[in-house]
Amino acid sequence: MNIHITNGRLIDPANRLDAQGDLFIADGKIVGVAHAPDGFTAARTIDASGLVVAPGLIDLAARLREPGFEYKATLESEMDAAMAGGITSLAIPPDTDPVLDEPGLVEMLCYRAKKLNRAHVYPVGALTIGLKGEQLSEMAELVEAGCVAFSQANVPILDTRVLSRAMLYASTFGFRVWLQPLDPYLSRGGVAHEGEVASRLGLPGIPASAEVVALFTYLRLARQTGARLHITRISCAESLDLIGRAREDGVDVTCDVAAHHLHLCDMDIGYFNPHCHVVPPLRSQRDRIALSKAVADGRINAICSDHTPVDDDAKQAPFSESEPGTTGLELLLPLTLKWAAEHRLPLLEALARITSDAAKIAGIAKGGHLSVGARADICIFDPDAHQLIDRSMLKSQGKNTPFLGLELPGKVRYTLVEGTLMYVSPP
Amino acid sequence: MRNPQLNKHGELQHLLTLDGLPRDIITQILDNATPFTEMAEREVKKLPLLRGKSVFNLFFENSTRTRTTFEIAAKRLSADVINLNVSTSSTKKGETLLDTVDNLCAMQADMFVVRHESSGAPHLIAQHLQNTGRDHIHVVNAGDGRHAHPTQGLLDMYTIRHFKKDFHNLTVAIVGDVLHSRVARSQIAALTTLGVPEVRVIAPKTLIPTDVERMGVHYCATMQEGLKDVDVVMMLRLQNERMNGALLPSPQEFFKVWGLTADKLALARPDAIVMHPGPMNRGVEIDSAVADGNQAVILPQVTFGIAVRMAVMSMLGSH
């Protein structure tokens, strides 16, 4: 169907475009920016007056919980949440059950996702079989099946020689290795940032050194193996210095941060709020401010939701027994806009972190921009509208977020995937 | 965020922690406990303040002493007491903590006395009661994880006030495993709230929480430094499983450096008192000569514990 999006403010970070203009879509692709191609007739016109027309958002970490944890969420429920959040591409961590370490499983996931015909799914394969850190996965085969990178999710490799070889093997093909920096011993048993708050509440701590020690190892091995490294969900200010130095040394390294880490710190745990139990933990206010600045100046390349739907039973437990994680697909845009407003950052720059910059990390060429010929994945949102975050507005099966009860900026009005209108907000 | 321990009139709704509990309320509890200590010496030790009320001792972690003192306190207030050792029943069958609470609420509970191995469990229960509109049910924290043991902290304050009269000119040392101790956290909160000018913690650094100074205490590595001229020595229990490993090399070394002996106690003021929450490890954290010596007030602590718990429960039951 030919669609004409009219009167919108086009913001396309990849092409440094921020201008009032129209967008023309045909056959699932963008066929015209500002000017209609010859002979274009629209079957449908979307009036985007007062709205921003941006590339569909790209989320570098969304757990859809399939296969294995369907009682927490399903592809259907989480795809609906992605659409409501304006997210059209999702990178999926491999910590499903079974783990995404076999080409057949990855193909099945891609097939299921394609059949649902909503957001595009980009699985991140397991770096080692079963995430056990012992045997390499069939990376070449997994890429053929649809994987875009390899990771250990939140399961660190204990044996540094295996890690080194996995990175070396991946670098043979130029595959990117995504690693979560967390030393398994320093973080063992911990549930909150080691500092004043955890000390007062009597919660076992995870010191900043747990992140920094692991990160140092990864960066050093990346330099040695030539692996392309992506560091996921950094949480400490000190990590920024290490990454900066590695970049000066020529290490090919990018990094991302979870949206909630830009807004919350350990003090938000308050009286043991289990919604603030996340991995990596909410760090100090000083860390939060440093991360927030680093995203603004581009030292942190992307913001992701780290979407982890958790069922109520698993959350309604004493803090350390509650399952970590927060639901985030529908909060990625609002939290990014709130962060951008705090830094008075132009929307063009802010949206880059959840579109074009994220696309580069995940190796997504067809999406994340509004060029003629690109896949017509579009997010149309009202940047000035605020909405109350409550359980009933969340489409995700996971209602677990520390932002419940808060008003956040940005409301997605339309989401298009490959030129098909997949979501229209209720009036 | 409203203090979850207080109702909308600022009265005590639950007793969850001493951290953030207003000084007036702490003082009021101590004041209210005084007549109960006198009552304990009477022939008839019962008062009808909680007559007809059901107190559930909900212990997810084993305890004999604390549970018994709560039971005695509740019975002296004429409450019906039901003891539940949940560690051996429902949770083993997969029931969640809040399911257990809901079931007991359906049995017309008026008060829960909760001990749990996880920090924050009593807060979770209190929050759940509030969310479900059951404001008439009260929660008393009888020890949660490493977080708080408020009635222990209160009975310790009662003991100090009994022997020292005033808090404003005292130097107090807390000795031992502060890191894993809910007792120490409650003591620190109470001492700093009541205006004790100097609180010291003495232990190897492996047993001290990060940023402990932010709690308003001074860290001292040695007993020689830390016990000098103190008025009160509060010993902590060292759990068996922490005696050998990566936190401490051996109980022998611990005793040598941090065990309270008569020699080390001589550094304190001559009228200093020695406290211990029990149960004691003689020869590990405290020498028998000190534990049984005339400066020890360890048994009065136990007696006062009942009066303080009666004070807390009667205050909660009165509104």
Interface residues (C-beta under 8 A of the other chain):
Chain A: E194 G195 E196 A198 S199 R200 L201 G202 L203 P204 G205 P207 G270 Y271 F272 P274 D313 Q316 A317 P318 F319 S320 E321
Chain B: M1 P4 D19 T96 L97 L98 H116 S118 S119 G120 A121 H123 L124 Q127 H128 D144 G145 R146 H147 A148 R182 R185 P209 T210 D211 V212 R214 M215
